[in-house]
Amino acid sequence: MKRIFTLVLIVAVLLAAGCNDTEDSPSTEADKVTYLTAFGAVGRDAFAWVAQEKGYFRDAGLDVTIRLGAATGENVKVLSAGQAQFANLDMTGTWILAGTGQARDIRAFAAIHQQTLVSIIALEGAGVTGPRDLEGRTLGAATGSVNQLLFPAYAKLAGIDANKVTWVNAPPAQLPALLASGRVDALSTFLIGARGISKAAGGKKTVVLPYSEFLPGLFGNGLVSTTAVIEKDPDLVRRFRDAALRGLRYTMEHPDEAAQILKKAQPAADVTAAVGEITLMAPAVKPSGEIDKNRVAAAIATLRSGALIPPGLTPESVVDFSLVPAA
């Protein structure tokens, strides 16, 4: 009888302890957030799926839904409408929008690409070997992308008339086919997409004219959020930032594995093209995600001198430096 009483007492104590733990312990339920890729499911965005596959988001207490983004302008609309909390946007394109009265609520908090990768890409033999060959030509670009937003400044500095270029806009995934079929003479897209474009064109070599030749110092993609999300929960932003940058670091160190992870999550993704993008973007990437304030100021000055934005934009109005990781 004494033994039964002792067992009952032990069970009661354990049950009571369990109840107390439930009441006193903080909830371990993950925070649900939505993240937009910059440009569909391609190599430059593989790090997000790597962070998910490797458990980096889970370790940060996050349940992340990854949505395929369209381009800078379209992604800004989704963010501002509160339909996503985070995105990978072209910072230069976002700042152009901010300077013209749009995207005022968007703030960058980590850089993916320390320099713009926007370029003109044509196929060899098409007659486009330099900027002057673009006059009278038709260029393809993603709808609402930074490529077309930035082109007037590029054209001005390259000494060509931007009004003599005809544009064809299409969803990102359709751009390589536009060029391969001859419906456009060149694309205004990202340098890192050159290998995928070549593959779509049956292996033809490409000619690449980087915007950075005339517009040095501009940033490329970065992680961004809205002021509403940042002000409400800066810790949420930090946790997302750190997990995403872990994914970026792993991706740059293991491009082949990262491409396979992308393929697993997005079966339509092209592994060869993804590896090519990750490899080509390596020189522009600092996995720390740092954003130098002086460089931001210089980039804004470049956009202003190129007549892309009016005076008034400041580094603090486009980047939340309290959330930017240390170099």
Long-range contacts (C-beta under 8 A, 24 or more apart in sequence): 28-61, 30-58, 30-61, 30-62, 30-63, 31-61, 31-62, 31-63, 31-236, 31-239, 32-62, 32-63, 32-65, 33-62, 33-63, 33-64, 33-65, 33-84, 33-85, 33-86, 33-236, 33-240, 34-64, 34-65, 34-66, 34-67, 34-83, 34-84, 34-85, 34-86, 35-64, 35-65, 35-66, 35-67, 35-84, 35-85, 35-86, 35-87, 35-88, 35-240, 35-244, 36-67, 36-68, 36-69, 36-75, 36-78, 36-79, 36-84, 36-86, 36-87, 36-88, 37-66, 37-67, 37-68, 37-69, 37-87, 37-88, 38-69, 38-71, 38-72, 38-75, 38-87, 38-88, 38-89, 38-90, 38-221, 39-69, 39-70, 39-71, 39-142, 39-172, 39-190, 40-68, 40-69, 40-70, 40-172, 40-173, 41-68, 41-262, 41-265, 41-266, 41-268, 41-269, 42-172, 42-193, 42-196, 42-262, 42-269, 42-273, 42-274, 42-277, 43-192, 43-255, 43-258, 43-259, 43-262, 43-273, 43-274, 43-275, 43-276, 43-277, 43-278, 43-281, 44-88, 44-112, 44-190, 44-192, 44-221, 44-277, 44-278, 44-281, 45-69, 45-88, 45-262, 46-251, 46-258, 46-259, 46-261, 46-262, 46-274, 46-278, 47-112, 47-244, 47-247, 47-248, 47-250, 47-251, 47-258, 48-88, 48-244, 48-247, 49-247, 49-261, 49-262, 49-264, 49-265, 49-266, 50-247, 50-248, 50-250, 50-251, 50-258, 50-261, 50-262, 51-243, 51-244, 51-246, 51-247, 51-250, 52-247, 52-265, 53-261, 53-264, 53-265, 54-246, 54-247, 54-250, 56-243, 56-244, 56-246, 56-247, 57-240, 57-243, 59-243, 60-239, 60-240, 60-242, 60-243, 61-239, 62-236, 62-239, 62-240, 62-243, 64-240, 66-265, 68-266, 70-142, 70-143, 70-144, 70-171, 70-172, 71-142, 71-143, 71-144, 71-145, 71-146, 71-172, 72-97, 72-144, 72-145, 72-146, 72-149, 73-97, 73-143, 73-144, 73-145, 73-149, 74-143, 74-144, 76-102, 76-103, 76-106, 79-106, 79-224, 79-225, 79-226, 80-105, 80-106, 80-226, 82-226, 82-228, 85-225, 85-226, 85-229, 85-236, 85-240, 86-223, 86-224, 86-225, 86-229, 86-237, 86-240, 86-244, 87-223, 87-224, 87-225, 88-112, 88-221, 88-222, 88-223, 88-224, 89-221, 89-222, 89-224, 90-116, 90-118, 90-145, 90-146, 90-220, 90-221, 90-222, 91-219, 91-220, 91-221, 91-222, 91-224, 91-318, 92-116, 92-118, 92-146, 92-150, 92-218, 92-219, 92-220, 92-299, 92-303, 93-145, 93-146, 93-149, 93-150, 94-146, 94-224, 94-318, 95-299, 95-300, 95-303, 95-309, 95-313, 95-318, 96-146, 96-149, 96-150, 96-303, 96-308, 96-309, 97-149, 98-309, 98-313, 98-317, 98-318, 99-300, 99-303, 99-304, 99-308, 99-309, 99-310, 99-312, 99-313, 100-309, 100-310, 104-317, 105-226, 105-227, 105-228, 106-224, 106-225, 106-226, 106-227, 106-318, 107-224, 107-225, 107-226, 107-227, 107-230, 107-318, 107-319, 107-320, 107-323, 108-222, 108-223, 108-224, 108-291, 108-318, 108-319, 108-320, 108-324, 109-222, 109-223, 109-224, 109-225, 109-230, 109-237, 109-241, 109-291, 109-319, 109-320, 109-323, 109-324, 110-222, 110-223, 110-241, 110-244, 110-245, 110-289, 110-290, 110-291, 110-323, 110-324, 110-325, 111-219, 111-220, 111-221, 111-222, 111-223, 111-286, 111-289, 111-290, 111-291, 112-220, 112-221, 112-222, 112-223, 112-248, 112-285, 112-289, 113-219, 113-220, 113-221, 113-222, 113-281, 113-284, 113-285, 114-219, 114-220, 114-284, 114-285, 114-286, 115-212, 115-216, 115-217, 115-218, 115-219, 115-220, 115-284, 116-146, 116-150, 116-211, 116-212, 116-215, 116-218, 116-219, 116-220, 117-190, 117-191, 117-192, 117-210, 117-212, 117-220, 117-221, 117-281, 117-284, 118-146, 118-147, 118-150, 118-188, 118-189, 118-190, 118-191, 118-210, 118-211, 118-212, 118-220, 119-188, 119-189, 119-190, 119-191, 119-194, 119-208, 119-209, 119-210, 119-211, 120-186, 120-187, 120-188, 120-208, 120-209, 120-211, 121-179, 121-186, 121-187, 121-188, 121-189, 121-191, 121-193, 121-194, 121-197, 121-206, 121-207, 121-208, 121-209, 122-179, 122-185, 122-186, 122-187, 122-206, 122-207, 122-209, 123-179, 123-180, 123-201, 123-204, 123-205, 123-206, 123-207, 124-204, 124-205, 124-206, 124-207, 125-204, 126-185, 126-186, 126-207, 127-185, 128-185, 128-186, 128-207, 128-209, 129-207, 130-209, 131-155, 131-158, 131-159, 131-160, 131-209, 131-214, 132-158, 132-159, 132-160, 134-160, 134-165, 134-185, 134-186, 135-160, 135-161, 135-164, 135-165, 136-164, 136-165, 137-165, 137-166, 137-185, 137-186, 138-165, 138-166, 138-167, 138-168, 138-183, 138-184, 138-185, 139-165, 139-166, 139-167, 139-168, 139-184, 139-185, 139-186, 139-187, 139-188, 140-167, 140-168, 140-169, 140-170, 140-175, 140-178, 140-179, 140-183, 140-184, 140-186, 140-187, 140-188, 140-189, 141-167, 141-168, 141-169, 141-170, 141-175, 141-187, 141-188, 141-189, 142-169, 142-170, 142-171, 142-172, 142-175, 142-189, 143-169, 143-170, 143-171, 144-169, 145-172, 145-188, 145-189, 147-188, 147-189, 147-190, 148-188, 149-308, 150-211, 150-215, 150-218, 150-308, 151-188, 152-306, 152-307, 152-308, 153-215, 153-302, 153-303, 153-306, 153-307, 153-308, 154-211, 154-214, 154-215, 156-306, 156-307, 157-214, 157-215, 157-306, 158-213, 158-214, 176-200, 176-201, 191-280, 191-281, 192-276, 192-277, 192-278, 192-280, 192-281, 193-273, 193-277, 194-276, 194-280, 195-272, 195-273, 195-276, 195-277, 195-280, 196-270, 196-272, 196-273, 196-276, 196-277, 199-270, 199-272, 199-273, 215-302, 215-306, 217-295, 217-298, 217-299, 217-302, 218-299, 218-302, 218-303, 219-291, 219-295, 219-296, 219-299, 220-284, 222-291, 223-289, 230-320, 230-323, 234-322, 234-323, 237-323, 238-323, 241-289, 241-323, 241-325, 242-325, 245-287, 245-288, 245-289, 245-325, 248-285, 248-287, 248-289, 249-287, 251-278, 252-278, 252-282, 252-285, 252-287, 255-279, 286-327, 288-325, 288-326, 288-327, 289-324, 289-325, 290-324, 290-325, 290-326, 290-327, 291-319, 291-321, 291-324, 292-327, 293-319, 293-321
